[in-house]
């Protein structure tokens, strides 16, 4: 990979970033119908395939996000500064970081995946650039491929551990959701989801939302392998006072045969924002705690053909803070976008 560790080219536009004929957003209580996506960054580094992922807002309001390639390239963590509108490289070797979030102390937490990645949850000191391992094993066995990550008010780290690709051998029987406690111990929260992807906690921390994005295969880059029995759903797991599953999950959304949700986030009104990778309707679906759709922000053209290369598929979402508390950042394909909305996001470190 060749890239500059100084400024990357930022395709910063103040008007519509995607095709002008995208459907208008829906859900008057969530987003204005005339709101438009603004392009902030598109990859220029010479990396093969993959996608941008995992936006996370820092204490200073900047947005850190992952750029994940296929193969031996380790990927990067990038930082977008809303004040300067510049994107710089925070880490030129991210160990295939995917989901990101900030902890109570202002450190960056990263879920590092497989395919030559770290297969761990790491913690970055953003001031010094020093990275340490928070956890990389459960009961002595290496994680599959940590994917998405969320924090509770006690500073405990919830993360999903599916497996989509990579040459590494799996050591764990299940693809689970785990929690790393403050003392470093790891607890399995559930393995009831076939392939857990995006996760988020409700503001009251009584519900854990989990996206099942099970394509039926562990090698999504191998077109010769047909996925079997895919499952694309959103579950709501009830949690007890200790943050552990206390009952059966509710199915809030069933995407059927369409590709479902990747990453997610919540707003201050307890709505859940789902990045939906369906070629028939790509965009950010907003649901209330009962699963009712209350808004939708298109990120790509609807009804694309599966035989063609899809475009405009979102991977994750995050709200800004401060003056951007009602700004939604979205990673789409190889880019980063934002759009103004009518509600403010919810962040444990900044609540």
N, C-alpha and C positions, 0 to 999 in steps of 0.2 A: 504494500500500500504506500502511495505517495500522497502526502497532504502537507499543508502548511500548519505549523503550530501557532502561527499568528492568526490574523483574521481570515476566516473563510469567506468566500463570496456570499453575500446575503442578498437574496432577491427580495428586497423589502418594497412592497407596493402598498399604497394607501387606498387602493380600490379593490375591485374584485380580483381574487387570485386564481380562482378556477374558472371554468367556462361560464360565460354570462348566462347561459340558458339552464343552469342548475335549477332544480325546483326550489321554490322559496321555503324557508323554514316555517314550521307550524308549531302551534302551542302558544297562544297569546300571552299566557302568564309566565312563559319561560323565555321566549325570544321574539323580537320584532320580526314581522314578515319581510321587512326590507333590510334586515341585517345580512351582511355578506362576509364570507371568509376572507381573511387577509393573509397573504403568503409572506412568511418571515424568513424562511431558509429552505434551500434545496441542496442536497448532497452534491458536492463537486469532487470530493476525494475519490480516488480510483479504487473502489471496493466492489466486490462481486455480489450482486443480489442483496437480499435482505430487506430491511426497512428501518425507519426511525420508530422509536418506542419510548415509553415510560416517562413523560414529562413530569417534573417535580418542581414546585416553587420553593426557592430558598428564602431565608429570613430577610434578605435584601430585595426581594421581589423578582430576582432573575429566575429564568427557567432553565433547569438542567434537563437534558434528554439524551437518550441512547441512540447511536447509529450502529445497527447490527448487520454485518455482512455474513455471507456464507463462507465456509471453508476455514482455513488456518488463520486468516486475518482476525485479530482479537477484537476489532471494533473500537469505537470511541464513545466518550461522554462529552457532550457539547454544552455550552452555556450561552443562552440568549439573554441579552441585556435590554429590557424594554426602554431604558432611558437613552441609550446610544443606538439601539436597533442593530447592534452588531452581534454576530455569533462567533465565538471563539472555541478553541479546543481546550477543555478542562483536563481530559485524560486521553492520551493517544493510544493507550492499551487499557481497555475496559474489562478484559477477560469475559467478553460477550455479555456485558450488562444488559439487562432488559428493563424490568420495572424499577423505578427509583422513588424514594421519598426522603424527607428530612426528619430527623429524630428530635427529641425535646431539647437536646444540647446544640442543635444547629449543624449536626454532622449529616452527610449524605449517605443514605443506605442504598445498596444496590443488590438486586437479585441477579446473580451471574449464572448464565445457562450452560448448556453442553455444546458440542460441536467445537472442540478446542477452547471451551470456556472454563471458568473457575468452578462451576457447579457448587456455589456457596452463596451466602449472604455476607457482604462486606460492608465496612464502614470507612468513609473517606473524611478526613479533615480537610475541608475545602480551602482553608487558609494555608496549610503546609503542603497539601497534595499527598499526604501520607495515607496509605490504605492498610487496614487490618482486617482479619477474618473474624466475623462474629460467630458464624457456625457453618460447618460444611458436612456434618454427618448427623444421622439419627440412629441411635443404638449401635454406633460404630460403623455404620454403612454410609457410603457417600450418597449425597442427594442426587436425584435424577437430573434436574435442570431447573433450579429456581426461576420463576417467571414473573409473577407480580407480587406486590408487597404493600402492606398497610400497617399503620401504627395505632395503638390504643392510648388512652390517657395515662396509663401507667408506664408507658414507654416500651411495652412489649410488642414484638414484631410478628405479625401474621404474614405468611407467604405461601404461595402455591408452588407445587413441585411436580409439573407434568413431565412429558418428554415428547418432543416433536421431531428431533433430528440429532445427528451426531454419531460418531464412531465408537464412543465410549460404552463399555458394558454397564448395564444396569445392575445395581447391587440391592436395591430396595424392591420388595414385592409390589408395593402399592405406589400409586401416584396420588399424593395426599396434599392436604393443607396442614401446615405446621405453625407453631408459635414458638418464638425464642423469648424466654423469660429474661428478666433483668440480670439474673445470676448466670446466664449463658446456657441454662438447660433448655432442651428442646422437647416440646410436647406435640404429639399428633392430635390435631383438632378433628379431622375426619378424613377417611378415605372412601366415603360413600359416593364421591364424584369420580367418574371414570377418568377424566383428564381435566383437572381444574386449571383455569387460566386466570382471568381477572378476578380480583377480590377487593372488597371494600367493607368497612364497618359503618353501620348507621351512626348518626351523631350521638344517640343515647347509648350506643355500644351494646344494645340488646339483640342486634341482628348482624350476622355475617352474610354478606352477599357473595356468591361464588358463581362465576361463569363456567359452565361445562362447555368446552370447545374440543370435542373429541372427534377427530377426523378418521379414527379407526386405524391409523398408521403411525409408526414412530419414525418414518423417513419421508417427510413431506416433499423432499427434493427429488425423490425417485418416482418419476411418473409411471414406471412400470408396475408399481404396487398399488393395487386398488384398495381404497379405504373400505372397511367393513363396519357395519352397524354404527354409523356416526350418530352422535348425540350433541345437540346444540341447545342448551337451556340456561336459564338463570334461576338459581336457587336462593332461598332465604333461610338460613339456619338460625334458630333461636339460641341465644347464649344466656347462660346463668350469670350470677354475680361475679364468678371467677373467670368469665370469658370463655367458658367451655360449652360445647354443644349440649343443649338440654332437652332436645326433642327432635322430631322428624322435620326435615326441611319442607318448605312450600315451594312449588314450582311457580315462579312469577311469569316467565316467558318461555315459550317453546317455539323455537325457530323452525322446527320441522326439518326438511331436507336442505334448507338454506344454511350457509355458513352463519354462525352466530356472533356472539360478543367476544372481543378480545379484552382490553382493559376497561376500567370503569372508575368513576369517582362519585361523590355525593355533594349536594348543596346544603345550605343552612336550613332548608325546608324539608330535608330528609328525602328529596327526590334522588334517583340514581341515574347517572349518565352512562350509557352503554355504547361503546364503539363497535358498531355492527359492520361486519365484513361481507355482508351479502351482496352478490353482484346484481341482484334484482333491486336492492334498496340500500345502497351504502350510505352510512351516516351515523350520527349520534342520536340514539333513541333515548328519550328521557321518560322514566316511569316513576310513578309514586310508590310508596312502600307496599301497596297491594298488587303491583304489576300493571296498573293501568297506564297506557301511554298518554303523557301530558305534553309532549313536545317532540319535535324531530328536526335535526339540522342535517340536510343532505351534504355529503362531501364528495360525491361522484355521481356520474350519470346513472339513472335507473335502468333496469332491464338490460344490462350488459350481457353479452354472450359468454358462456363459460369456456367456449373454445378459444376465445381471444384473450389477450393479456389484459386483465382488469386494471382499472385505474380509479383512484379516489377512494381506496379502502382505508378506513381509519384503524389505528391500532391502540390508541390510548388517549385519555383526556385528563385535564387538570385545570383548576381555577388559579388565577393569580391572587395576590393579596394587596392590601392598601388601596391605592387608586384603581387597581385592576382586579378588585375583589369580584367584580361582575364581568370579568373577561375569561372566556373559556379557551384554553390552548388545546390543540388537537394535533397529534402526529398522524400524518396521512402519507402512505407510500414512502417516499424518501424525503419528506418535507415536514415543516412545522408551520401550522396556521394558528390564527386566533380569530375569535368572533365575540362581539359584545352580546351579553344576555341580560335578562331583567332580574336575576337573582344572584346572590353571593354564594361563593363556595364555602365549604366547611373543611377546616384543616386542624387536626389535633394540636400541633405545636403553636398555632396562632389563634386559637379559639378565644 
